[in-house]
Amino acid sequence: MMEYKGYIGKVEYDSDARIFAGSVINTRTVITFQGRDVDELEREFRNSVDDYIQWCKEDGVAPERPYSGKFNVRMQPGLHRKAAITAKGLNMSLNSFVEKSVMDEVSRYNFA
């Protein structure tokens, strides 16, 4: 993975085109880049992020921040109830309980 100005790019190899293709994975906005070698790939990643930021500036919109810290979670009502009761039992807010649960699970992997 690559990082530039808080944007994270993930790269895959396209064997048919014989090129590395990447995309920014921490925004809803589609930002892509590609290159034939590492130098070109890194340069095009930075260029794509800079182009996106410049496009936003020209259009008078704020660039999407990579993860604001807020997201909505949809779950089955029964699971929602169990989570809320468990959080109360632990003297935690539901938000803190969900954050801790996600943190515990994320720490098991090394994706980020």
N, C-alpha and C positions, 0 to 999 in steps of 0.2 A: 504494500500500500504506500501511497505517497501523500504528503500533506503540504499545503501552501495556503497561507492566510486563513487557516482554520478549516479549509475545505479538504476533504479526504478523497483521493482517487484510488480506485481499484482497477487493476489491469489484468487482461486476459489475452492470450495469444490466439489469433485467428489463423489457423493453419492453411485455410483455403486462400486467404488473401496474403498470407505470409507477412502479417503486420500485428503489432501490439495495439489493442484497442482498449481504451479505458473510459470510465465514467466516474463522476463525483457521486459518492454514495451517501453523503450526509445532508442532502437537501431534497426537496420534492421537485425542484427545478431540474430539468434534464441538461446536464453539462457533460459533453463528451470530448474526447481527444484521442489521437492515435500517433504512432511513430514506428519507424523501422528499427530503431536502436534506442538504447537507454537515454542518450543525450537528446535525441529528437523527442522522445516520449516525455521527458521531464520539461523540456522547453514548451511543447504543445499543451501540456497540463497547465503550466503557469499562464500561458497565453489564453487558454480557454477560460480560466478563472478571471483573469484581468479583463477579457472581452465581456464576460457576463457582468462584472461590476461596472464597467464603462457603459454597457447597454442600459443597465438600470439607472445610472446617473443621467444619461441622455433622455430617458423616458420619464424621469422624475419619480421613480419608485425606489424604495429601499431594497437593496439586495437581500435575498433570503439569508438569514443568519443560520449557520450550521447548528441546529438544535438550540432551541431557546430554553430548554429545561421543562417545558410544558407539553403534555400530550394527553389525549383522552383514551381511556381504556374501556372497551366494551367486553362484558363477560356475562355469563349466565346469571340470572338473579340469585339462584341458590349459592353460587360461588361468591357473589358479591356479599351476600348475607354472612357467609362463613368468614370471609376476609374481614368484614367490619367487626364481627363478634371477636375474632381472634385478636385484632388490633386493640380493641377495648380491653380485652383480657391481659394484654401486654402493656397496658397504659400508653398506647401509641395512637397517633392519628392514623386514619386509613392511608393517607398519603405517605406518612413515614413508614408504615408497614409495607406498602407496595414498593417504595423506594429501596428499603432494606432487602426485600425479597428479590427484586431485580438485581441489586448489587451482589447478593450472594450467588445468584445464578450466573451472572456475567463473569464473576471472578473465576469461575470454573473453566473458562475458555480464554483464548488469547487472540481474539479477532481484532481488538482495538488496542 
